């Protein structure tokens, strides 16, 4: 079952914007992140939840989408995420959160997939402007923004070709293709 969830857990960037995500669903996603492993058990990650148009509209302009798709400026109105989770590190607890952000983000996204939703970890964020627009105190380091919603795009996994190209791409039908290296290439035999 976990293998199927992982295969479905892609980086979705197009959504049915009108499909709302309930507060309880966002809280369940963060609850699963909360229960996940934490380096030294410091539990320094904090979260800001957003599922209203007003707050989402404050977040969206500060995100950059799909760096490999140079001609694409990101989702248009109607295909944007219907919710966000902003992941923060509380620097009053620690400045070194190790890999907690990755563990928590994966827990959140797997929970989203289990609910028939999807998401994308957005790391390209104008953190200063986002901090200003949401009045986020300086003690909280903005790590990522998780864009969430009901995916309206198809994402498929491809094998990396003979040319070794790993950049994702979209075909003429807007199917999003993600090349993955083979198991033989990533498991070293020393």
C-alpha angles and dihedrals in degrees: 000000000000089000091058092049091050092050090052093045099093130149100269117193102171121066145170093256093196093061103096126214114218123233088242091057092051090048091050090052091052091043089058090048089049091054093048124100118288126195108251084353088267092143093200097156118110130182140214113204125208130181104144125096092235095054094037089055089056092052103041100068091058095060130088118207135214106343094201091058096073096177095048118090096191135266118338126224107293094030099059126112116280092211142021137199114202110206116212137179116223102225091194086070098040143326092216113068091163108199097335092113093059093046092048094045091052091049090051094047094046089052089050092051091049087057093051092259133110141200151182132233104230112201097165098085132149090231098181094054093042089051090051096046093049096035092235110179117243093245089074116077110209107230108169143338116229110209111207138186147106104306116239095185136074117237119190132187116232132186115253106259129233089271090063093233111161099175114120117234144180125236128217090277091053092248107155113228121200117191115214127193116243123258089245090058096051101040108077120207107212 
